Amino acid sequence: MALLLRFNQLRNSIWSSCPARLLMPHAGLSSGKLPDPKSYERRLFSTRVQETASLDRTCISGIQPLEFQQTSEHEQSVPLLIFDIKTTGFLQKRNRITEFAVHDLWAGKNNTFETLLNPEMDVPNYIAAVSNINNDLVCRPDVPSDVLPLLLAFVRSRQTPGKPVIWVAHNVKRFDGPFLAQEFDRCSAQIPEDWLFVDTYCLARKLPKLLPSEDKRHLHDLGSLCKRYGISVEGPPHRAMQEVMKLCQVFQKMSFDLKLTYEGLMDEAIEASYFSKFLK
């Protein structure tokens, strides 16, 4: 009952609050398309849609739609979601997500979503100093505490029947993915089975070696990868959307260097069930 009440409060306030916004107007969603609050009572969410989505592969924010080295009929209309989260701390049950940002690298309309989240706890000062997210920003009644209704609606607006959803993040295996699984578990649910995850940290380890004269320290963190490819993004440092925009460009460069195909990307993907071990 408490969770249902929380969902109703979120639904009534989310579209009038500033912290949660779609960078393209509302991602084609209306409050009527949000998941039924009763879905929180189920152990499994489904993001399968009934009609084929039509994607207009345009670009925004200087991020070009991704083109793999080789094309495949399987790669069409598969959401490729680059995402990043900010949290109240390291991966622990008590810690929560404070910001979620995602960009669909296949482009199309309304392909970017971001929101602040109320963690219902204090943001430690050392975290606030790094992430630029403090109590004054997120610990407010007008900031939603649940990301799942909006996130599921965003995914449903982009998914094609019979196709998976591919999520890409840097260190997704040990951080972003487990936190997302923890958020689903908090709502007595599981990550949809058709969601797959790719870790760009693992891809970075397969990149061609640098020349002896180049700086090899921390080659695999996102900052070093941006330096390697000459990538810079304006905006508040370490905020989720800025990290997403960096990773979008890094991922495209890495895909070229690795001659990555759609099939190769799928070989790198892990299933959502991988994160269940972090919930014990």
Backbone hydrogen bonds, N-H to C=O, Kabsch-Sander energy under -0.5 kcal/mol:
donor,donor_aa,acceptor,acceptor_aa,energy
5,L,1,M,-2.4
6,R,2,A,-2.1
7,F,3,L,-2.2
8,N,4,L,-2.2
9,Q,5,L,-2.2
10,L,6,R,-2.4
11,R,7,F,-3.0
12,N,8,N,-2.0
13,S,9,Q,-1.4
14,I,10,L,-2.7
16,S,13,S,-1.0
17,S,13,S,-0.7
17,S,14,I,-0.8
21,R,19,P,-0.6
21,R,114,E,-2.4
23,L,21,R,-0.5
23,L,112,T,-1.0
24,M,112,T,-0.8
27,A,24,M,-1.5
28,G,25,P,-1.4
29,L,26,H,-2.9
33,K,30,S,-2.4
34,L,31,S,-1.3
39,S,36,D,-2.6
40,Y,37,P,-1.7
41,E,38,K,-2.0
42,R,39,S,-1.6
45,F,190,Q,-1.1
55,L,53,A,-0.6
57,R,55,L,-0.9
58,T,56,D,-2.5
60,I,63,I,-0.7
63,I,60,I,-2.6
64,Q,62,G,-0.7
66,L,105,L,-1.9
69,Q,260,L,-1.4
75,E,72,S,-1.2
76,Q,73,E,-0.6
78,V,75,E,-1.2
81,L,79,P,-0.6
81,L,166,I,-3.0
82,I,80,L,-0.7
82,I,103,H,-2.8
83,F,81,L,-0.5
83,F,168,V,-2.5
84,D,101,A,-2.1
86,K,99,E,-2.1
88,T,96,R,-2.0
92,Q,90,F,-0.9
95,N,92,Q,-1.1
98,T,86,K,-3.7
99,E,86,K,-1.6
100,F,115,T,-2.5
101,A,84,D,-2.2
102,V,113,F,-2.7
103,H,82,I,-2.4
104,D,111,N,-2.8
105,L,80,L,-3.2
105,L,103,H,-0.8
107,A,104,D,-2.0
108,G,58,T,-1.0
111,N,108,G,-0.5
113,F,102,V,-2.5
114,E,21,R,-2.0
115,T,100,F,-2.3
116,L,19,P,-0.8
117,L,98,T,-2.8
118,N,144,P,-3.1
128,A,124,P,-2.4
129,A,125,N,-2.2
130,V,126,Y,-0.8
131,S,127,I,-3.0
132,N,128,A,-1.8
137,L,134,N,-0.9
138,V,134,N,-1.8
139,C,135,N,-2.1
140,R,138,V,-2.2
143,V,140,R,-1.4
151,L,147,V,-2.6
152,L,148,L,-2.9
153,A,149,P,-1.7
154,F,150,L,-2.4
155,V,151,L,-2.3
156,R,152,L,-2.6
157,S,153,A,-1.6
158,R,155,V,-1.8
159,Q,155,V,-1.5
163,K,160,T,-2.2
165,V,194,D,-2.5
166,I,79,P,-2.5
167,W,165,V,-0.6
167,W,196,L,-3.2
168,V,81,L,-3.1
169,A,198,V,-1.8
171,N,169,A,-0.7
172,V,169,A,-0.9
174,R,171,N,-0.7
175,F,171,N,-1.6
176,D,171,N,-0.6
177,G,172,V,-1.7
179,F,175,F,-2.3
180,L,176,D,-2.2
181,A,177,G,-2.6
182,Q,178,P,-2.3
183,E,179,F,-1.8
184,F,180,L,-2.1
185,D,181,A,-2.6
186,R,182,Q,-2.0
187,C,183,E,-0.9
187,C,184,F,-0.9
188,S,185,D,-2.1
189,A,184,F,-1.9
195,W,192,P,-1.6
196,L,165,V,-3.1
196,L,194,D,-0.5
197,F,270,I,-2.4
198,V,167,W,-2.9
200,T,169,A,-1.8
200,T,198,V,-0.7
203,L,199,D,-1.5
204,A,200,T,-2.4
205,R,201,Y,-1.1
206,K,203,L,-1.8
207,L,204,A,-1.4
214,E,211,L,-2.0
219,L,216,K,-0.8
221,D,218,H,-1.1
225,L,221,D,-2.1
226,C,222,L,-2.4
227,K,223,G,-1.9
228,R,224,S,-2.5
229,Y,225,L,-1.9
230,G,226,C,-0.6
230,G,227,K,-0.7
231,I,226,C,-2.9
239,R,236,P,-1.4
243,E,239,R,-2.1
244,V,240,A,-2.2
245,M,241,M,-2.4
246,K,242,Q,-1.9
247,L,243,E,-2.5
248,C,244,V,-2.5
249,Q,245,M,-1.4
250,V,246,K,-2.6
251,F,247,L,-3.2
252,Q,248,C,-1.6
253,K,249,Q,-2.0
254,M,250,V,-2.9
255,S,251,F,-2.5
256,F,252,Q,-1.6
257,D,253,K,-2.4
258,L,254,M,-2.7
259,K,256,F,-1.0
260,L,255,S,-2.8
262,Y,70,Q,-0.5
265,L,261,T,-2.4
266,M,262,Y,-2.2
267,D,263,E,-1.7
268,E,264,G,-1.1
269,A,265,L,-0.9
270,I,197,F,-2.6
272,A,195,W,-0.8
274,Y,271,E,-1.8
275,F,272,A,-1.8
276,S,273,S,-1.5
277,K,274,Y,-0.8
278,F,275,F,-1.5
279,L,276,S,-1.6
280,K,277,K,-0.7
